[in-house]
Amino acid sequence: MSELFPMSERTRELDARLAAFMAAHVYPAETEFAEWDRDPARRWTIPPLLESLKSRARAEGLWNLFLPDPVHGAGLKNLEYARLAERMGRSLIASEIFNCSAPDTGNMEVLHQFGSAAQQTQWLNPLLEGEIRSAFAMTEPDVASSDATNIALPIVRSGDEYVITGRKWWTTGAGDPRCKILIVMGVTDPGADPHRRQSMVLVPMATPGVRVARALQVFGYDDAPHGHVELAFEDVRVPVGNLLHREGSGFEIAQARLGPGRIHHCMRLIGLAQRALEAMVERARHRVAFGRPLGDLGMAQEAIALSRCEIEQARLLTLQAAATLDAHGNKGAKDLIGMIKIVAPRMACAVLDRAMQLHGGGGLSQDHFLAQAYAGARSLRLADVPDEVHIAALARSMLKA
């Protein structure tokens, strides 16, 4: 599979261990996690099983695999980690068990690249240990946030503090009771060049004036206990030492954060789509309609064959993007990263839609992972910038070349 990008020996060994761990511990836990979430009294709390699985994963060395730094992470290249992200993406609960889930991965990379020593001690280390969680507050309800130069939340210097007042939404993870720190992007210099107006500051969730205004839903799923929330900042004050990097570097940090993150998102989607295809094949073999297995019907054969083609295409393109990111950095891989962000979510939506169709009414219900997986895949056509922005940017790049 994808022999154009063969796995390194180390990646092959880690992937085999991940596969064994998931078969033994992760897939069997999915039912218990779902039952926990369905209990209204518990669903915004953390299942005890999660922490025990995290401890087991860490003990087995399957921990912080995403971070290329060999001291704090596994020291893997983007191309190497991409295969492991695909493996973890097969289950909606897997990535967190290995401390490799968004938005923590991107936030840890930001703190590792741009955080001061004090910021790393206070926030990066507990995140690396899996003791706390974090969120990234960039999108705003009142502006088209796909254009980052529109970000309007004011971050105003007042003596030795920054004062923040305004709203953010789609802040994934801020509903989690373990979420202790926010990375907030806002405007520190409204008169500067459009790409130098923004900065990022660290805002502890416990800061007076930070308030969860409401939980947001995706097709009725609120993804408790992690959640996607709208946040209100009401005269929030943090020390100037909470500034990340330097004033005016918000756009630069966002670009550095999003490059590897898009590889991770797309490979997880490919893993999810691959699992949906396997479920489709199994269903087609054993489900009988009108006296014949579904697999004898042309529509089922077409769904399976097209899905296989589309998954392989998306996988090869994403692995190429990861290899180019390793060789040439964010700038050199820009077009390919845009391409995978266009292709992978659309592919996953198409494959999951076919799988739901083949599973009939059950495919839409909580009896299968497909409906919730579709909601997540569909949201990724908007997360980290919508399709249309990537399409326009790719076309402009080609027309300029």
Backbone hydrogen bonds in HBPLUS format (Angstrom, degrees):
<---DONOR---> <-ACCEPTOR-->    atom                        ^
c    i                          cat <-CA-CA->   ^        H-A-AA   ^      H-
h    n   atom  resd res      DA  || num        DHA   H-A  angle D-A-AA Bond
n    s   type  num  typ     dist DA aas  dist angle  dist       angle   num
A0005-PHE N   A0002-SER O   2.98 MM   3  5.77 160.0  2.03 119.9 125.4     1
A0012-ARG N   A0008-SER O   2.90 MM   4  6.12 163.5  1.92 156.5 161.2     2
A0013-GLU N   A0009-GLU O   3.05 MM   4  6.28 154.0  2.12 144.6 151.3     3
A0014-LEU N   A0010-ARG O   2.92 MM   4  6.19 161.7  1.95 152.3 157.2     4
A0015-ASP N   A0011-THR O   2.77 MM   4  5.89 160.2  1.81 153.9 159.7     5
A0016-ALA N   A0012-ARG O   3.05 MM   4  6.19 155.0  2.11 141.6 147.8     6
A0017-ARG N   A0013-GLU O   3.09 MM   4  6.35 153.6  2.16 143.2 150.4     7
A0018-LEU N   A0014-LEU O   2.83 MM   4  6.07 155.4  1.89 149.4 156.8     8
A0019-ALA N   A0015-ASP O   2.88 MM   4  6.06 163.1  1.91 149.9 154.4     9
A0020-ALA N   A0016-ALA O   3.04 MM   4  6.24 157.9  2.09 143.5 149.1    10
A0021-PHE N   A0017-ARG O   2.93 MM   4  6.10 160.8  1.97 147.9 153.4    11
A0022-MET N   A0018-LEU O   2.84 MM   4  6.03 163.6  1.86 156.4 160.8    12
A0023-ALA N   A0019-ALA O   3.00 MM   4  6.14 157.6  2.05 145.1 151.3    13
A0024-ALA N   A0020-ALA O   2.99 MM   4  6.13 154.6  2.05 146.5 153.3    14
A0025-HIS N   A0021-PHE O   2.79 MM   4  5.75 155.0  1.85 152.2 158.9    15
A0026-VAL N   A0022-MET O   3.04 MM   4  4.41 119.1  2.43 101.8 118.4    16
A0027-TYR N   A0022-MET O   2.95 MM   5  5.93 165.5  1.97 151.6 154.7    17
A0029-ALA N   A0026-VAL O   2.93 MM   3  5.17 134.1  2.14 104.3 117.8    18
A0030-GLU N   A0027-TYR O   3.20 MM   3  5.42 154.2  2.27 107.8 115.1    19
A0033-PHE N   A0029-ALA O   3.00 MM   4  6.24 161.6  2.03 160.8 166.4    20
A0034-ALA N   A0030-GLU O   2.97 MM   4  6.17 159.4  2.01 148.4 154.0    21
A0035-GLU N   A0031-THR O   2.95 MM   4  6.20 158.3  2.00 150.9 156.6    22
A0036-TRP N   A0032-GLU O   2.97 MM   4  6.17 153.4  2.04 145.4 152.7    23
A0037-ASP N   A0033-PHE O   3.01 MM   4  6.30 159.3  2.05 150.2 155.2    24
A0038-ARG N   A0034-ALA O   3.06 MM   4  6.30 138.4  2.24 142.2 153.3    25
A0039-ASP N   A0036-TRP O   3.19 MM   3  5.54 156.0  2.25 108.0 115.1    26
A0042-ARG N   A0039-ASP O   2.97 MM   3  5.52 152.5  2.05 118.0 126.1    27
A0043-ARG N   A0039-ASP O   3.04 MM   4  5.79 140.6  2.20 163.4 175.1    28
A0045-THR N   A0042-ARG O   2.79 MM   3  5.36 144.7  1.92 134.1 133.6    29
A0050-LEU N   A0047-PRO O   2.94 MM   3  5.56 142.1  2.08 117.0 126.2    30
A0052-SER N   A0048-PRO O   3.30 MM   4  6.68 157.2  2.36 151.0 157.5    31
A0053-LEU N   A0049-LEU O   2.94 MM   4  6.15 153.8  2.01 151.0 157.9    32
A0054-LYS N   A0050-LEU O   2.91 MM   4  6.19 154.2  1.97 151.2 159.0    33
A0055-SER N   A0051-GLU O   3.00 MM   4  6.19 157.7  2.05 143.6 149.2    34
A0056-ARG N   A0052-SER O   3.03 MM   4  6.25 152.7  2.11 140.4 147.8    35
A0057-ALA N   A0053-LEU O   2.87 MM   4  6.09 160.4  1.91 150.1 155.3    36
A0058-ARG N   A0054-LYS O   2.92 MM   4  6.10 161.2  1.95 151.1 156.2    37
A0059-ALA N   A0055-SER O   2.98 MM   4  6.13 158.5  2.03 144.3 150.4    38
A0060-GLU N   A0056-ARG O   3.07 MM   4  6.32 136.7  2.26 140.6 151.8    39
A0060-GLU N   A0057-ALA O   3.16 MM   3  5.14 128.6  2.44  92.5 106.0    40
A0062-LEU N   A0057-ALA O   2.94 MM   5  5.19 156.4  1.99 160.5 153.2    41
A0061-GLY N   A0058-ARG O   2.97 MM   3  5.09 162.8  2.00 109.3 113.5    42
A0064-ASN N   A0098-PHE O   3.21 MM  34  6.56 144.6  2.34 151.1 159.5    43
A0075-GLY N   A0067-LEU O   3.25 MM   8  6.38 155.3  2.31 154.3 150.3    44
A0073-GLY N   A0069-ASP O   2.72 MM   4  5.19 139.9  1.88 143.3 155.7    45
A0081-TYR N   A0077-LYS O   2.91 MM   4  6.20 171.5  1.91 162.3 163.9    46
A0082-ALA N   A0078-ASN O   2.89 MM   4  5.91 144.1  2.02 144.0 153.7    47
A0084-LEU N   A0081-TYR O   2.90 MM   3  5.11 119.0  2.28 102.4 118.5    48
A0085-ALA N   A0081-TYR O   2.84 MM   4  6.16 152.2  1.92 158.6 167.9    49
A0086-GLU N   A0082-ALA O   3.04 MM   4  6.32 151.0  2.12 145.1 152.4    50
A0087-ARG N   A0083-ARG O   3.15 MM   4  6.45 155.5  2.22 139.5 145.7    51
A0088-MET N   A0084-LEU O   2.97 MM   4  6.27 166.9  1.99 152.9 155.4    52
A0089-GLY N   A0085-ALA O   2.86 MM   4  5.92 143.6  1.99 143.1 153.6    53
A0090-ARG N   A0087-ARG O   3.30 MM   3  5.79 163.9  2.33 111.2 116.0    54
A0091-SER N   A0088-MET O   3.32 MM   3  6.24 168.8  2.33 125.1 126.6    55
A0094-ALA N   A0091-SER O   3.28 MM   3  5.29 157.9  2.34 103.3 109.7    56
A0097-ILE N   A0094-ALA O   2.90 MM   3  5.32 123.7  2.22 110.4 125.5    57
A0098-PHE N   A0095-SER O   3.14 MM   3  5.45 136.6  2.34 103.8 114.7    58
A0100-CYS N   A0095-SER O   2.84 MM   5  4.91 166.8  1.86 146.2 144.6    59
A0099-ASN N   A0096-GLU O   2.96 MM   3  4.74 164.4  1.99 106.3 109.6    60
A0105-THR N   A0101-SER O   3.10 MM   4  5.88 148.5  2.20 128.9 137.3    61
A0107-ASN N   A0103-PRO O   3.00 MM   4  6.22 162.2  2.03 156.7 162.6    62
A0108-MET N   A0104-ASP O   2.76 MM   4  5.89 156.2  1.82 153.3 159.0    63
A0109-GLU N   A0105-THR O   2.99 MM   4  6.25 154.9  2.06 147.6 154.7    64
A0110-VAL N   A0106-GLY O   2.96 MM   4  6.22 154.0  2.03 145.7 152.7    65
A0111-LEU N   A0107-ASN O   2.94 MM   4  6.20 166.6  1.96 150.6 153.7    66
A0112-HIS N   A0108-MET O   2.82 MM   4  5.94 152.0  1.90 145.4 153.9    67
A0113-GLN N   A0109-GLU O   2.87 MM   4  6.03 154.6  1.93 147.7 153.9    68
A0114-PHE N   A0110-VAL O   2.69 MM   4  5.61 167.5  1.71 158.6 163.0    69
A0115-GLY N   A0111-LEU O   2.94 MM   4  4.29 139.6  2.11 109.9 118.5    70
A0120-GLN N   A0116-SER O   2.88 MM   4  6.10 157.1  1.93 153.5 159.9    71
A0121-THR N   A0117-ALA O   2.98 MM   4  6.19 156.9  2.03 145.5 151.6    72
A0122-GLN N   A0118-ALA O   2.98 MM   4  6.17 162.7  2.01 149.9 154.5    73
A0123-TRP N   A0119-GLN O   2.87 MM   4  5.83 159.8  1.91 148.5 154.0    74
A0124-LEU N   A0120-GLN O   2.98 MM   4  4.47 113.4  2.44 103.8 121.7    75
A0125-ASN N   A0120-GLN O   2.94 MM   5  6.19 158.4  1.99 176.6 169.8    76
A0127-LEU N   A0123-TRP O   3.24 MM   4  6.35 150.8  2.33 143.1 151.3    77
A0128-LEU N   A0124-LEU O   2.84 MM   4  6.10 159.7  1.88 160.1 166.1    78
A0129-GLU N   A0125-ASN O   2.98 MM   4  6.20 142.5  2.12 145.0 155.7    79
A0131-GLU N   A0126-PRO O   2.91 MM   5  5.26 151.3  2.00 163.8 162.5    80
A0130-GLY N   A0127-LEU O   3.01 MM   3  5.00 148.3  2.11  98.8 108.9    81
A0133-ARG N   A0178-ARG O   2.88 MM  45  5.38 155.1  1.94 131.2 125.7    82
A0180-LYS N   A0133-ARG O   2.97 MM  47  6.13 154.8  2.03 154.3 147.8    83
A0135-ALA N   A0181-ILE O   3.11 MM  46  6.64 142.5  2.26 151.9 160.4    84
A0183-ILE N   A0135-ALA O   2.99 MM  48  6.45 153.9  2.06 151.0 158.8    85
A0137-ALA N   A0183-ILE O   2.77 MM  46  5.95 157.4  1.82 152.3 160.0    86
A0185-MET N   A0137-ALA O   3.02 MM  48  6.34 164.6  2.05 166.7 164.2    87
A0169-TRP N   A0139-THR O   2.96 MM  30  5.75 161.0  1.99 134.6 139.8    88
A0145-SER N   A0143-VAL O   2.97 MM   2  5.60 110.5  2.47 113.5  96.7    89
A0147-ASP N   A0144-ALA O   3.21 MM   3  6.13 167.2  2.23 122.5 125.8    90
A0150-ASN N   A0147-ASP O   2.80 MM   3  5.65 166.4  1.82 129.7 134.4    91
A0151-ILE N   A0148-ALA O   3.15 MM   3  5.52 159.0  2.19 109.5 115.6    92
A0187-VAL N   A0153-LEU O   2.70 MM  34  5.87 159.7  1.74 155.0 162.3    93
A0155-ILE N   A0187-VAL O   2.85 MM  32  5.51 168.2  1.86 146.5 142.4    94
A0156-VAL N   A0163-VAL O   2.96 MM   7  5.09 165.6  1.98 149.3 146.3    95
A0163-VAL N   A0156-VAL O   2.76 MM   7  5.09 156.3  1.82 141.2 149.0    96
A0158-SER N   A0161-GLU O   2.74 MM   3  5.24 172.5  1.75 158.7 158.0    97
A0161-GLU N   A0158-SER O   3.09 MM   3  5.24 153.8  2.16 116.7 124.3    98
A0240-VAL N   A0160-ASP O   3.01 MM  80  5.60 150.1  2.10 134.3 131.5    99
A0162-TYR N   A0238-VAL O   2.80 MM  76  5.44 158.2  1.85 161.5 169.1   100
A0238-VAL N   A0162-TYR O   3.05 MM  76  5.44 155.6  2.11 148.2 155.9   101
A0164-ILE N   A0236-VAL O   2.75 MM  72  4.96 157.5  1.80 144.7 152.6   102
A0236-VAL N   A0164-ILE O   2.89 MM  72  4.96 154.5  1.95 158.4 150.0   103
A0166-GLY N   A0233-PHE O   2.87 MM  67  5.15 152.5  1.94 137.2 142.9   104
A0233-PHE N   A0166-GLY O   2.80 MM  67  5.15 166.0  1.81 165.6 162.6   105
A0168-LYS N   A0231-LEU O   3.05 MM  63  5.19 157.8  2.10 143.7 149.1   106
A0231-LEU N   A0168-LYS O   2.71 MM  63  5.19 155.8  1.77 144.7 153.4   107
A0171-THR N   A0229-VAL O   3.06 MM  58  5.26 175.6  2.06 148.0 147.7   108
A0174-ALA N   A0171-THR O   3.28 MM   3  5.98 167.4  2.30 135.0 137.1   109
A0229-VAL N   A0171-THR O   3.45 MM  58  5.26 168.9  2.47 107.4 109.8   110
A0173-GLY N   A0227-GLY O   2.73 MM  54  5.29 173.4  1.73 158.6 159.6   111
A0176-ASP N   A0173-GLY O   3.15 MM   3  5.54 163.1  2.18 112.6 117.9   112
A0179-CYS N   A0176-ASP O   2.92 MM   3  5.29 166.2  1.94 118.1 122.6   113
A0205-MET N   A0180-LYS O   2.98 MM  25  5.17 159.7  2.02 115.3 121.8   114
A0182-LEU N   A0203-VAL O   2.90 MM  21  5.06 150.1  1.99 128.8 138.6   115
A0203-VAL N   A0182-LEU O   2.88 MM  21  5.06 166.8  1.90 147.4 152.0   116
A0184-VAL N   A0201-VAL O   2.91 MM  17  5.39 174.1  1.91 164.0 163.4   117
A0201-VAL N   A0184-VAL O   2.93 MM  17  5.39 155.6  1.99 148.1 154.1   118
A0186-GLY N   A0199-SER O   3.02 MM  13  5.71 160.5  2.06 160.6 166.9   119
A0199-SER N   A0186-GLY O   2.81 MM  13  5.71 153.8  1.88 158.7 167.2   120
A0188-THR N   A0197-ARG O   2.88 MM   9  5.94 154.2  1.95 164.5 167.4   121
A0189-ASP N   A0197-ARG O   3.24 MM   8  4.77 160.5  2.28 135.8 137.6   122
A0192-ALA N   A0189-ASP O   3.14 MM   3  5.63 170.4  2.15 120.7 123.6   123
A0196-ARG N   A0193-ASP O   2.74 MM   3  5.15 165.4  1.76 127.6 131.1   124
A0250-GLY N   A0198-GLN O   2.92 MM  52  4.80 155.2  1.99 127.5 121.2   125
A0244-LEU N   A0200-MET O   2.87 MM  44  5.57 170.0  1.88 159.9 156.5   126
A0202-LEU N   A0242-ASN O   2.88 MM  40  5.07 156.5  1.94 134.7 142.2   127
A0207-THR N   A0204-PRO O   3.03 MM   3  5.49 166.7  2.04 118.7 121.4   128
A0210-VAL N   A0207-THR O   3.15 MM   3  5.92 163.6  2.18 146.6 147.2   129
A0234-GLU N   A0209-GLY O   2.96 MM  25  4.60 162.1  1.99 125.0 130.9   130
A0211-ARG N   A0232-ALA O   2.93 MM  21  5.10 155.4  1.99 155.2 158.5   131
A0232-ALA N   A0211-ARG O   2.77 MM  21  5.10 169.3  1.78 157.7 161.5   132
A0213-ALA N   A0230-GLU O   2.75 MM  17  5.40 141.6  1.90 145.5 156.2   133
A0230-GLU N   A0214-ARG O   2.89 MM  16  5.44 163.2  1.92 159.5 164.6   134
A0216-LEU N   A0228-HIS O   2.65 MM  12  5.40 170.7  1.66 171.4 168.3   135
A0218-VAL N   A0221-TYR O   2.75 MM   3  5.06 161.7  1.78 144.0 147.3   136
A0221-TYR N   A0218-VAL O   2.97 MM   3  5.06 167.1  1.99 114.4 116.5   137
A0226-HIS N   A0223-ASP O   2.97 MM   3  5.85 122.6  2.31 138.2 139.1   138
A0227-GLY N   A0223-ASP O   2.85 MM   4  4.80 159.7  1.89 123.2 122.5   139
A0242-ASN N   A0239-PRO O   2.91 MM   3  5.62 164.8  1.93 121.3 124.8   140
A0243-LEU N   A0240-VAL O   3.09 MM   3  5.72 165.2  2.12 120.6 122.3   141
A0249-SER N   A0246-ARG O   3.27 MM   3  5.78 149.0  2.37 139.5 137.1   142
A0253-ILE N   A0249-SER O   2.93 MM   4  6.17 161.9  1.97 160.1 164.7   143
A0254-ALA N   A0250-GLY O   2.95 MM   4  6.14 159.7  1.99 148.1 154.0   144
A0255-GLN N   A0251-PHE O   3.03 MM   4  6.28 158.5  2.08 151.6 156.2   145
A0256-ALA N   A0252-GLU O   3.09 MM   4  6.37 157.5  2.15 147.0 153.1   146
A0257-ARG N   A0253-ILE O   2.88 MM   4  6.10 150.7  1.96 150.7 159.3   147
A0258-LEU N   A0254-ALA O   2.96 MM   4  6.09 153.6  2.03 149.6 156.1   148
A0259-GLY N   A0255-GLN O   3.39 MM   4  6.43 147.9  2.50 146.5 150.9   149
A0262-ARG N   A0258-LEU O   2.96 MM   4  5.93 147.2  2.07 146.8 150.7   150
A0263-ILE N   A0260-PRO O   3.05 MM   3  5.17 120.2  2.42  99.5 114.6   151
A0264-HIS N   A0260-PRO O   3.02 MM   4  6.40 161.3  2.06 155.7 160.5   152
A0265-HIS N   A0261-GLY O   2.89 MM   4  6.14 166.0  1.91 151.5 154.9   153
A0266-CYS N   A0262-ARG O   3.00 MM   4  6.05 168.9  2.01 146.0 149.4   154
A0267-MET N   A0263-ILE O   2.94 MM   4  6.11 163.1  1.97 155.7 160.4   155
A0268-ARG N   A0264-HIS O   2.94 MM   4  6.11 157.7  1.99 151.7 158.1   156
A0269-LEU N   A0265-HIS O   2.98 MM   4  6.26 154.9  2.04 147.8 155.0   157
A0270-ILE N   A0266-CYS O   2.97 MM   4  6.26 147.7  2.08 143.2 152.1   158
A0271-GLY N   A0267-MET O   3.00 MM   4  6.32 155.3  2.06 147.9 153.6   159
A0272-LEU N   A0268-ARG O   2.97 MM   4  6.28 154.9  2.03 148.9 155.8   160
A0273-ALA N   A0269-LEU O   2.84 MM   4  6.08 160.0  1.88 151.1 156.4   161
A0274-GLN N   A0270-ILE O   2.86 MM   4  6.03 154.3  1.93 147.4 154.7   162
A0275-ARG N   A0271-GLY O   3.05 MM   4  6.30 155.5  2.11 145.1 150.9   163
A0276-ALA N   A0272-LEU O   3.00 MM   4  6.30 152.1  2.08 144.0 152.2   164
A0277-LEU N   A0273-ALA O   2.87 MM   4  6.16 151.7  1.95 148.9 156.6   165
A0278-GLU N   A0274-GLN O   3.00 MM   4  6.30 157.3  2.05 147.6 153.4   166
A0279-ALA N   A0275-ARG O   2.95 MM   4  6.24 150.9  2.04 145.1 153.3   167
A0280-MET N   A0276-ALA O   2.89 MM   4  6.15 146.2  2.00 142.8 152.6   168
A0281-VAL N   A0277-LEU O   2.92 MM   4  6.24 159.1  1.96 154.3 158.8   169
A0282-GLU N   A0278-GLU O   3.03 MM   4  6.23 164.6  2.06 146.9 151.0   170
A0283-ARG N   A0279-ALA O   2.95 MM   4  6.09 158.3  2.00 144.5 150.7   171
A0284-ALA N   A0280-MET O   2.85 MM   4  6.05 160.5  1.89 151.5 157.1   172
A0285-ARG N   A0281-VAL O   3.02 MM   4  6.23 142.4  2.16 146.2 155.7   173
A0286-HIS N   A0282-GLU O   3.30 MM   4  6.47 150.6  2.39 145.9 152.1   174
A0287-ARG N   A0283-ARG O   2.86 MM   4  5.51 158.0  1.90 156.6 159.0   175
A0295-GLY N   A0284-ALA O   2.73 MM  11  4.28 144.1  1.86 135.9 124.0   176
A0294-LEU N   A0287-ARG O   2.81 MM   7  5.87 148.6  1.91 168.8 171.9   177
A0289-ALA N   A0292-ARG O   2.82 MM   3  5.49 162.2  1.85 158.2 153.2   178
A0292-ARG N   A0289-ALA O   3.14 MM   3  5.49 163.2  2.16 111.6 116.8   179
A0296-ASP N   A0293-PRO O   2.92 MM   3  5.62 165.1  1.95 120.9 125.8   180
A0297-LEU N   A0294-LEU O   2.92 MM   3  5.46 161.2  1.96 118.0 124.3   181
A0301-GLN N   A0297-LEU O   3.11 MM   4  6.42 161.1  2.15 154.1 159.9   182
A0302-GLU N   A0298-GLY O   2.87 MM   4  6.06 158.0  1.92 151.4 157.1   183
A0303-ALA N   A0299-MET O   3.06 MM   4  6.23 159.0  2.10 142.1 147.6   184
A0304-ILE N   A0300-ALA O   3.02 MM   4  6.22 160.2  2.06 150.1 154.8   185
A0305-ALA N   A0301-GLN O   2.91 MM   4  6.06 170.6  1.92 153.2 156.2   186
A0306-LEU N   A0302-GLU O   2.89 MM   4  5.89 171.0  1.89 154.3 157.4   187
A0307-SER N   A0303-ALA O   3.13 MM   4  6.04 153.7  2.20 135.0 142.7   188
A0308-ARG N   A0304-ILE O   3.02 MM   4  6.27 158.6  2.07 149.9 155.3   189
A0309-CYS N   A0305-ALA O   3.08 MM   4  6.38 164.1  2.11 151.8 155.6   190
A0310-GLU N   A0306-LEU O   2.94 MM   4  6.14 166.9  1.95 154.8 158.1   191
A0311-ILE N   A0307-SER O   2.93 MM   4  6.04 160.3  1.97 152.6 157.5   192
A0312-GLU N   A0308-ARG O   3.08 MM   4  6.23 168.7  2.09 151.1 154.3   193
A0313-GLN N   A0309-CYS O   2.99 MM   4  6.21 159.2  2.04 150.0 156.1   194
A0314-ALA N   A0310-GLU O   3.00 MM   4  6.16 165.6  2.02 147.1 150.9   195
A0315-ARG N   A0311-ILE O   2.84 MM   4  6.01 157.3  1.90 152.3 159.2   196
A0316-LEU N   A0312-GLU O   3.00 MM   4  6.17 170.4  2.01 152.8 154.5   197
A0317-LEU N   A0313-GLN O   3.05 MM   4  6.23 162.2  2.08 149.7 154.9   198
A0318-THR N   A0314-ALA O   2.93 MM   4  6.04 157.3  1.99 146.5 152.8   199
A0319-LEU N   A0315-ARG O   2.89 MM   4  6.09 159.6  1.93 154.5 160.2   200
A0320-GLN N   A0316-LEU O   2.94 MM   4  6.11 150.7  2.03 142.8 151.0   201
A0321-ALA N   A0317-LEU O   2.96 MM   4  6.25 151.6  2.05 142.4 150.1   202
A0322-ALA N   A0318-THR O   2.91 MM   4  6.19 155.3  1.97 146.5 153.2   203
A0323-ALA N   A0319-LEU O   2.91 MM   4  6.13 159.8  1.95 148.1 153.3   204
A0324-THR N   A0320-GLN O   2.92 MM   4  6.11 155.4  1.98 147.2 154.1   205
A0325-LEU N   A0321-ALA O   2.85 MM   4  6.06 150.5  1.94 146.0 154.5   206
A0326-ASP N   A0322-ALA O   3.00 MM   4  6.29 154.0  2.07 146.4 152.8   207
A0327-ALA N   A0323-ALA O   3.04 MM   4  6.29 150.1  2.13 140.8 149.0   208
A0328-HIS N   A0324-THR O   2.73 MM   4  5.69 161.0  1.76 155.3 159.7   209
A0329-GLY N   A0325-LEU O   2.93 MM   4  4.56 141.1  2.08 124.4 127.1   210
A0333-ALA N   A0329-GLY O   3.06 MM   4  6.21 141.4  2.21 149.2 160.4   211
A0334-LYS N   A0331-LYS O   3.34 MM   3  5.14 164.9  2.37 101.8 105.8   212
A0337-ILE N   A0333-ALA O   2.85 MM   4  6.00 159.9  1.89 165.3 172.2   213
A0338-GLY N   A0334-LYS O   2.98 MM   4  6.22 155.0  2.04 147.4 154.4   214
A0339-MET N   A0335-ASP O   2.89 MM   4  6.19 150.2  1.98 145.7 154.6   215
A0340-ILE N   A0336-LEU O   2.98 MM   4  6.31 158.6  2.03 151.8 155.6   216
A0341-LYS N   A0337-ILE O   3.13 MM   4  6.28 151.2  2.22 142.2 150.1   217
A0342-ILE N   A0338-GLY O   3.12 MM   4  6.38 133.5  2.35 140.4 152.1   218
A0342-ILE N   A0339-MET O   3.16 MM   3  5.15 132.7  2.40  94.8 107.4   219
A0343-VAL N   A0339-MET O   2.89 MM   4  6.10 165.7  1.91 153.6 157.5   220
A0344-ALA N   A0340-ILE O   2.83 MM   4  5.50 158.7  1.88 142.1 148.5   221
A0347-MET N   A0343-VAL O   2.88 MM   4  6.02 159.5  1.93 157.2 164.0   222
A0348-ALA N   A0344-ALA O   2.91 MM   4  6.10 168.2  1.92 156.7 159.5   223
A0349-CYS N   A0345-PRO O   2.95 MM   4  6.12 160.2  1.99 147.1 152.5   224
A0350-ALA N   A0346-ARG O   3.00 MM   4  6.21 158.2  2.05 147.5 153.3   225
A0351-VAL N   A0347-MET O   2.92 MM   4  6.19 164.9  1.94 159.8 163.5   226
A0352-LEU N   A0348-ALA O   2.90 MM   4  5.95 168.6  1.92 152.2 156.0   227
A0353-ASP N   A0349-CYS O   2.90 MM   4  5.92 150.3  1.99 141.2 149.9   228
A0354-ARG N   A0350-ALA O   3.06 MM   4  6.31 158.1  2.11 146.0 151.1   229
A0355-ALA N   A0351-VAL O   2.94 MM   4  6.21 157.6  1.99 149.0 155.8   230
A0356-MET N   A0352-LEU O   2.87 MM   4  6.10 158.1  1.92 149.3 154.7   231
A0357-GLN N   A0353-ASP O   2.98 MM   4  6.22 157.4  2.03 146.0 152.4   232
A0358-LEU N   A0354-ARG O   2.95 MM   4  6.21 155.3  2.01 150.3 156.5   233
A0359-HIS N   A0355-ALA O   3.02 MM   4  6.22 133.6  2.24 140.0 152.4   234
A0359-HIS N   A0356-MET O   3.12 MM   3  5.04 130.2  2.38  93.3 106.9   235
A0360-GLY N   A0357-GLN O   3.19 MM   3  5.22 159.3  2.24 101.2 107.1   236
A0363-GLY N   A0360-GLY O   2.98 MM   3  5.52 139.5  2.15 112.7 123.0   237
A0364-LEU N   A0361-GLY O   3.10 MM   3  5.53 152.8  2.17 110.0 117.8   238
A0365-SER N   A0362-GLY O   3.05 MM   3  5.13 157.0  2.11 106.1 113.4   239
A0373-ALA N   A0369-PHE O   3.03 MM   4  6.06 152.8  2.11 149.8 158.4   240
A0374-TYR N   A0370-LEU O   2.81 MM   4  6.04 149.3  1.91 148.3 156.5   241
A0375-ALA N   A0371-ALA O   3.07 MM   4  6.41 157.1  2.13 148.1 153.4   242
A0376-GLY N   A0372-GLN O   3.10 MM   4  6.40 156.5  2.16 147.0 152.6   243
A0377-ALA N   A0373-ALA O   2.90 MM   4  6.16 159.2  1.94 150.6 156.6   244
A0378-ARG N   A0374-TYR O   2.79 MM   4  5.96 162.9  1.82 156.3 160.9   245
A0379-SER N   A0375-ALA O   3.10 MM   4  6.25 150.0  2.20 140.0 147.6   246
A0380-LEU N   A0376-GLY O   3.29 MM   4  6.56 136.5  2.49 138.6 149.0   247
A0380-LEU N   A0377-ALA O   3.11 MM   3  5.26 132.0  2.35  97.4 110.2   248
A0381-ARG N   A0378-ARG O   3.14 MM   3  5.55 162.6  2.17 109.4 114.7   249
A0382-LEU N   A0379-SER O   3.00 MM   3  5.54 158.3  2.05 111.8 118.8   250
A0383-ALA N   A0379-SER O   2.94 MM   4  6.21 153.2  2.02 145.0 153.8   251
A0387-ASP N   A0381-ARG O   3.16 MM   6  5.82 135.8  2.36 164.9 161.6   252
A0389-VAL N   A0386-PRO O   3.11 MM   3  5.66 132.1  2.35 112.2 123.0   253
A0390-HIS N   A0386-PRO O   3.40 MM   4  6.84 160.5  2.44 152.3 157.4   254
A0390-HIS N   A0387-ASP O   2.97 MM   3  5.27 112.2  2.44 103.6 119.9   255
A0391-ILE N   A0387-ASP O   2.83 MM   4  6.12 158.0  1.87 159.6 167.2   256
A0392-ALA N   A0388-GLU O   3.00 MM   4  6.15 164.0  2.02 144.4 148.3   257
A0393-ALA N   A0389-VAL O   2.95 MM   4  6.09 162.8  1.98 148.8 153.9   258
A0394-LEU N   A0390-HIS O   2.89 MM   4  5.99 159.7  1.93 147.3 152.9   259
A0395-ALA N   A0391-ILE O   2.96 MM   4  6.15 163.1  1.99 150.6 155.3   260
A0396-ARG N   A0392-ALA O   2.96 MM   4  6.16 161.5  1.99 149.7 154.7   261
A0397-SER N   A0393-ALA O   3.00 MM   4  6.17 156.8  2.06 145.7 152.0   262
A0398-MET N   A0394-LEU O   3.00 MM   4  6.28 155.6  2.06 149.3 155.7   263
A0399-LEU N   A0395-ALA O   2.89 MM   4  6.10 157.8  1.94 152.7 159.0   264
A0400-LYS N   A0396-ARG O   2.95 MM   4  6.06 140.3  2.11 142.7 152.9   265
A0401-ALA N   A0397-SER O   3.10 MM   4  6.18 139.0  2.27 139.2 149.2   266
